[in-house]
Amino acid sequence: MADVPQSTTLGTAMRAALAAGERMSARYLTELVVETKSSLADVVTDVDRACEAAIRDEIHKSFPGHDVLGEEGVAPGREAAVAALAACAEHEHLWIVDPLDGTTNFVHGLPLSVVSIAYAVGGQLETGVVFDPYRDELFFAVRGGGAHVCTKSDAQAWLTQPDAKLPGRKIVVSGVGELRRAVMATGMPVRHADRKRVMQLAAELISRVKSLRTLGAAALHLAYVAAGRIDIFWEFDLNAWDIAAGALLVTEAGGVMQTLAGESYTLAARDVAAGSDAAVLREVARVMQQ
């Protein structure tokens, strides 16, 4: 496989994320064109599509031969998402993009949406970026290089001199390894076939933790796990573009990313858990797999 310098893919991911973030910010609290996809809980706006177009343009400026798996380029529904990933997961150079994670939040004027961009080589994650334009936080990681967070201006300065020290500061997971001490986050399982049962199990788990948060954006949850702001995150039936960048952030921040069946995370994983400690994630999995 042809090697691409990490600084080059990181720079491309940063530029793409910032370009999409600018479009998201410019259209926040404006009139939107909103369409329903697979269900009432699965919506898309004209901004999602504009953000993805900006990301694809930026990637193809640097890497015209690379493949891009983007949410808005895939037909609605679980089956289509699984098939789309299977068709390209092992490609030599694959970018995995959620141009606006947290679309429902965006539509309802809640400032909890992010851009998520990952780059993988032969199925192995190499670069991940999650950009929160509302709080001016750009989370990023490269394989073997740790996880970091910086501001937009810090990122732009580094992009003019990519051989310089990485911008911002390193982030690490919280280290919390007990449910009773944990701030836990999840997403409501609106697409799950047995939603009522999952909610019952979630209630059992919630009763055992310190506190619960549900922010409506999986990539933001994972970035917050990496930054030590959330101790445990789990969710059912996510797509690759929801998870990929955040998964690299978590592992590079010293955390654990796995499936709810306790298996190692891969791009094909849809039921996932993340945190500081494998033992506590096994406990989460034990409850949720009943």
N, C-alpha and C positions, 0 to 999 in steps of 0.2 A: 504493500500500500504506500502511496506517495505521502510523505510526511508534510504537514503544514505547520509552520511555527505557531506555538500557542499564542504568542503576542498578536499574530495576524488574525487568528480566529476570534480572539477576545476583542480586538479592536473592531472587527466587523460586527460582532454581536452587540457591542456597546453602541456603535453608531446606529445600528438598526433599532435597538431598543429606545434610544433617545429620539429618533425620528418618529417612531410610533407614539411615544409618550407625548411629544409635542402636539400631535393630532388629537390624542385623547384629551389633553388639557384644554385645547382650543375649543372642543365641542362639549365639554362638561357643562351641564345645566343649560344646554341649548335644545332646540327642537330636533328630535331624532326621527329617523325612519326605522321603525321596529317591526320585525317579522318573527313569527313563530316557526321553529324548526320541527323537532320530533315531538314536542309536547309544550304545554303552556309554560313549563319551567325552563324550556330550552329556547332562548331567544337570540336573535342576532340584530345588530344595527348597521347602518351605513358606515359608522365609525369603525366597527370591527373590520369591515372589508377594506376601508381606507388604510387602517393601520397595517393589515397584513400585506397590502400592496406595497406600502413603504418599506416594510421589512424585506420582502422578496427583492425589491429593486436594490436595496443596499447589499444584500448577500450576493446577488448576481453581478454587481459591479466588481466585487473582489473575486468571486468564485463562480464564473458563468456555467461551469460544468457540474456544480454541486446540486444535489437533490434537496428539495424543501417539502417537508410534511407540515402543512399548516391547517389549523382547524377549519378555516373558511374555504379551503380547497377540497374538503371532504364532505360527502353527502351526509345528511343528518342520521343520527341513530347509532346505537352501539355496534351493530354488525358491520356497518360501513367503516366505522373507526377502526375496528379490529382488522378488517380486510386491508384497509389502506396502510396500516402499520406493517402487517405481515408482508406486504408487497415490497417494502423498502427498508425494513429494520436492519438488515445486514449490509446495506449499501456502504461503499467505501467512504463516502462523505455525505452525511445526512444532517440537515438542520430541522429541528423540531420546534414548531412555533405556535404559541397561543398569543395572538396579537392584542387581546383584551380579555384577560381572565377576570371574571367578575362582571359579566355583562348585565346581569340583573341588578347588581348594585349600581352600575353606571346609568341604567335606564331610570332607576328610582332616585337618583341624585345622592347616592351614598358614596363617599370618597374612599372606596375600598376596591380598587381595580388596579391590575398591574399588567405589564408586558412580560412575557416569558419566552426566552429563546435559548435553545440548547444545540450543541453541535456534537455529533457522535461519529466515530470511525469504526466501521464494522460492528456496530451494536454497542460499542463502549463509549460512554460519555466522556468528552474531553473538555468542554467549555459550557458554562451555564451563566445566564444573566437574567435577573428579575428586576424590573425597574418600576418603582412606585412614584409616578410624577407628582402626586398630591403632597407627599412628604419629602420629595427630592432625595430619595434614597435609591441607589443603584447597588444591588447585591450581585456579586460575581464570584466565580470560581473557575479555576483550571485544574485539571487532574494533576495531583501531586504538588499543587502550589498553594493550598489552603483556600479559605473563603474570606471574602472581604466585603465591606460596604463603603461607598463614597457618595459624594454629591455629584450632580450633573456637571458643575463647573470643574470639579476635580477630574472627572472622567474626560471632559473636553480638553483639559490641559495635558493629560497623559496621552491622549490621542495625537497630539501634535509632536510628542516625543515618546513613542511607545517603548523605547529601550530604557526609559527611566524606571525608578522604583514604582511598583504598583500603587495606585492612588488609594486614599482612605485608610481604613484600619482593618486589621484581621478580626474575624468574629469566630466565636466558639459556642458550642451547645452548652446548655445550662448545667449539665451534670446531675440533674435530679433523677434519681432512680427508684423512687417510691411513689405509688399511685396517690397516697394520701397527701403528699407534698406537691403534687403536680398540677400545673395549669394545663388543661387538656383542650385541644381544639378538634373539631370535626365539621363535616358538612352534612346537611340533612339528606338522607338517601332517597331523593325524589324519583330516581329511575330504578330503584331496586325492586325486584319481582315480589319480594315479601317485605314491603316497607314497614308494615305494622310490627312484625316480629323484630326487625332490626331496631326499631325505635324502642321496643321493650328492652332489648339487650343493651342498647345505648344508655337507657335510664339506669340500669343496674351498674354500669360502668361509671356513669356520671356521679352516682351516689358515693363512689369510693375515692374520688379525686378532690383536690382542693377547690378547683373552680373550672368552669367551662367557658370557652369562647367559640363562636362560629361566625367567621368573617365573610364567608361567601366567595372565597377565592383560594383555591388549593395552593397555587404557587406562592401567594402571600403567606399562608400558614407555614409552608415549608421554609420560606426565607426567615420567618420569625423563629422557627425551631433552630435553624442554623445560627441565628443571632442570640439565642438563649432567652428569647422573650416568651416563647411557648415551650413547654417541656415535652409534650406528647401530641402528635397529630395522627389521626387515622381517618380513613374514608373509603367507602365502597365505590366501585364502578367509575373510576376516573379514566380519562384518556391519556395517551402518552404525552400530548402537548400540555396537559395540566400539571404533569409531575416532573418531566425530565430535568429541566433546569434546576428546580428545587431539590431534586434528589441529589444532584452533584453538590449543591450548596451544603446540604446536611452532612454528607459523608466527608467532604473536605473540611467542614467545621468540627470534625471529630465525632459525629453522631452516627446513628445506625438507621439504615433505610431498608425495609424488608416488606414482604407481602403479609397480609393478615393470616396466611397459612404458615408463617414463620420461615418462608423461603427467601433466598437472596433476591434483591430487586433486579429486574431486567426491564427493558423498554416495554415489554409485553404485559407487565404487571398492571392490574386495574384496581385491586383491593390492597391498600398499602397502609403501613404504619411507619412513623418516624419518631425518633427521640434520641436521648443520650445513651440509653442503656438497653442492651438486648434482652435482659431478663424482664424488665418492666414491659417491654413490647410483647414478649411471650405471654404475659398475663393479660394484656389487652386482647391479643389474638385468641387466648383461651376463652374469654368471655364472648367475644364477637363471633366465634365460629360454632357456638352452640347451635 
